[in-house]
Amino acid sequence: MDLVMRRSGGRLAGPCALLAGALALGTALLGGPAVAASPETTLHELASAQGRYFGSATDNSELTDTAYTAVLGSEFGQITPGNSMKWDTTEPVQGQFKFAKGDVITDFGRQHGQSVRGHTLVWHSQLPSWVGALPPEQVEPAMVNHITEVATHYRGAVTAWDVVNEPFNEDGTYRTSPFHTAMGSDYIATALRAAHAADPEAKLYLNDYNIEGLGAKSDAMYALVTELLAEGVPLDGVGMQAHLAVQYGFPYEMRANMQRFADLGLDVAVTELDVRMQLPADATKLATQSSYYQRVVEACLAVERCVGVTVWDWTDKYSWVPSTFPGQGAANLYDENLLPKPALAAVRTALGAEDDDGEGEGDGATLKAQYRTNDSATGDNQIKPGLQLVNTGSTAVSLQDVTVRYWFTGENGASTYSTWCDWSPLGCSAVTSRVAAWNPAAAGADHYLEAGFRSGSLAPGASTGEIQLRLNKTDWSRFDESDDYSHSGATSYADAAKVAVYVGGELVWGIEP
Ligand code: G2I
C-alpha cells in the first residue's frame, strides 16, 4: 500500500530519520555536535521554524536501543523523562535522594541539544508509601523538602517543571492525595512557591489530562490558575497532557480552550500527546488518529502562547497504553518496528513541511471522506457508493480542486462504464464522475470511480452532504463488490480511509490500494 504520506515527505521519514539519527549518534560518539544530517527537515526543525519545540517522552530502559535513540536524538528538540524524575524514583526513602536515572536523561538531552521538561514534583501516583504514612503536619515540610532537593539538583538542566501533576478529578473537584488531605488545595500554591525558590529560572506548570477541551475539568483548572495568578503565586503555564483516543472523539474546542489560558498570560504546552485506539489498528482508525495528531498541532500553532508539543514517546514499541488499557494501543507516531505511521506525515504537514513535489496545492487542506453503501446487493450489476467530504481544517477549500476516488474490481464483462450522480444536496449538476483503470491493479482494485466538482467551496467544519453515486458496466454484467477495496457494508456514514481525497491532484486523505 502506498501510504497517504507521499505529500509531505513523511513517507521517507522512517528510513531517513533512522539514517539521520545514526549519523547524529555517530558524530556524537566522535565528540562532534549531534546535529541531524537529515536530508529531510526534522520534526523539531519544522516546529522551530514556527517558534515551537517538538519533543518526546523517553525512559532509561529505552536508551539502550540504539535504533530508538538515533531517532530520539535527531527528530526531537525536547525530552521528558517518563518515570525517572518521579517521587518514587527520586526519593524512595525519606531524605534519601536518587538522581542517577534522571541524570541520564538530562545528559542525553544535553548531548543532543534538547531541552528537558521535569516531570513531576508533586503527584498522587508513583508516590512512595512513606509519604502517605506521614502524620498530616509532616506532609507539607516533606513536600517542600522534596521539591527543594529535586528542583535544586536539576537547576540549569531542566527548563520547565510539571510542579503539580493531575490535581483534578474528572468533575473538576480536587483529587484526593496525601497533599490535599494535609493542606487542602493550598498545597498547589505552596508547591509552586517552593519550586520557584529552588529554581527561579525554570518555567513552572500545572499539568493534567482531559483538560485539552472546554469542560468541567478545564474549567476547574482555569479557575485555579486565575486565583493563583491573582495571588501572585509563581506560575508560568498549563500543561495539557492530551492522551487522546480515536473512540472518544476529539477534545471540544481545543484551540479556544488553549487560548483562554493564554489570555491569562500563561504559556500552554501539549505535554504527553498520544492517540490510542482499540486494536487491531485499521486504515480508518489510523486515518482518524492522523487527523487528531494534526489537529492538536494545528491548535498549538494557532495559539501564540502554545510553546510546543511533546508526544508520550514516539513509537508504539515503548507506549504505556497496552499495559494500562488492555486491548488498546497503536497510539504513537511510529509503529513497533520504528516505521512511520500516517500520523507522522500528518504532523509534518501541520508543522508546514514542504511537499515532495514542491507544488503544495493541497497545503493546509484537511478534508476527510465519509462513506456508506447505498446498495445492499453486492452481486448485482450496479455499485452505489454514498460519499461525503468534511472540511476538518480552519480554511475554506475550493471544491473545484477536489477529487475523490472509490476503488473496485470490474470483474468479467465490458470494460467501459456509465456513471451517475443520483442525488446530492449540492445538486448533481455540480458533481462530475468517471471510471478509470487503476494501474497496476491491486487487491480489490483494478478500477476507480472518481468524483469531482464543477463549483462550490467547503467552509471549515462543513460537509458536502451525501453524494449518491452509481456506476454500471455498459453491458450491465454483474459485479462482486464483496472484495472491493473501498467497499464496506456500512449503512451509515463513517470516516473511510480506503476512499481517497485529492486536492490539486495531491492526496490529502486516505490510503491508496
Ligand atoms: O500514564 C501515562 C502518563 C499520564 N500522565 C502522567 C505520566 O507520568 C504518565 O506516565 C506513565 C509512564 O509513561 C508509565 O511508564 O506513568 C505510568 C505510571 O503511572 C508509568 O508506568 C509505570 C508502570 O506502571 C510501572 O509498573 C513501571 O515500573 O512505569 C514504571 C517504569 O517502567
Residues whose N, C-alpha, C, O or C-beta is under 5 A from the ligand:
A	BS01	G2I	G82 N83 S125 W320
